Amino acid sequence: MATIKHGIIGTGGMAHAHARSFQAIRGITLHGCFDVAPGRAEAFAEKNGVKHVMPGVDDLLDACDSVSVVTPDAFHAELSLKVLKAGNHLLCEKPLTTNLADAKKVARAFQKAADQHGTVGMVNFSYRDSAAFQKAMQIAASGKLGAIRHATGKYLQAWLSCNVWGKSISEGWLWRQQVPPGGGKAAGGTLGDIGCHILDFTTGVAGDVKALRCTTRNFPKVNPDTGQTMTSYNGKKLDANDSVLIELDFADGALGTVETTRWATGHANQVALGVYGTEGALEIDLERSYTQLRTCLGKKRHQCEWDEIDCKPTPNNYARFVKSIKTGHNDQADIVRGAQVQAYLDACERSAEDGGKRVTIKKWV
């Protein structure tokens, strides 16, 4: 197969991770990039060895075989639809879209393109790069856990309570702390930004969810310079949720919880999962290791005896995307999975807006 010509739309911070990752993979070249911000694409191209800075999206699509959409979330849907219509393979940053209606449009467009042209489409849920996560999915699918009864996932960050990531209240961080235009009080913030990760992480191992309950909170922030509490910064409201609790009703009858917050003092960035069944259990903590998990299986469960498992390295999302294009077999997580996670986020928003009422998951295709 000829070398894949790859393009990148949006050349901000996360785009550099895409560029570095694709540069390390044989059979693909960074052919073009585009950004609406004057000068940013040129600087990105020079730094990352991109061959061409394109004058527009259409020019990039014409010149490339595959595309990364790495723009702000609000533009994912429009651009993903454009990429799929043009016949390019698509790697979209998470979340797939900012609402379920748009996610369904993108999922249907992807299914049509895949059926008619063999188009590959994936969402970059980056914690799927973990070998421990990939092994956990295999163990759960094998039936070694028995019937799953309970699961608990957590994504904990500390940067609102300390300076582990630098000053939390600054212009560069505001988009993570503001409700997006047109969004309700449950939109954006921790739920939309990292809640999508832990929902994918938890349900990817423990199984699909049929209903959920969600509670969100927005707390006054602490000015890192004065120590005083604040609810706005430079006239801009800090109104997005920053702590979230979700109770999950799994399709197979199991119960589960997901929690995510930016007030978890002592945790720079912890993604962890426990899945517990009638025949065994597994636990992952990516803050400790990306390549290890522990299991308590079979007879060992009677003594609560755990084994540490070293997992063989697995390809990251970028490598699996390239392999998918070459083989014609779309690897996980595909665009439809991205829409499914958006359906979970939609249910979280509806539940939180209704005072934590239990709501069912709407269809995502």
Buried (B, 14 or more C-beta within 10 A) or exposed (E): EEEBBBBBBBBEEBBBBBBEBBBEBEEBBBBBBBBEEEEBBBEBBEEBEBEBBBEEBEBBBEBBBBBBBBBEBBBBBBBBBBBBEBEBBBBBBBBBBBBBEBBBBBBBBBBEBBEEEEBBBBBBBBBBBBBBBBBBBEBBEEEBBBEBBBBBBBBBBBBBBBEBBEEBBEEEBBBBBBBBEEBEBBBBBBBBBBBBBBBBBBBBBBBEBBBBBBBBBBBEBBBEEEEEEEEEBEEEEBBBBBBBBBBBBBEEEBEBBBBBBBBBEEBEBBBBBBBBBEBBBBBBBBEEBBBBBBBBBEEEBEEEEBEEBEBEEBBBBBBBBBBBBEEEEBBBBBBBBBBBBBBBBBBBBBBBBEEBEEBEBBEBB
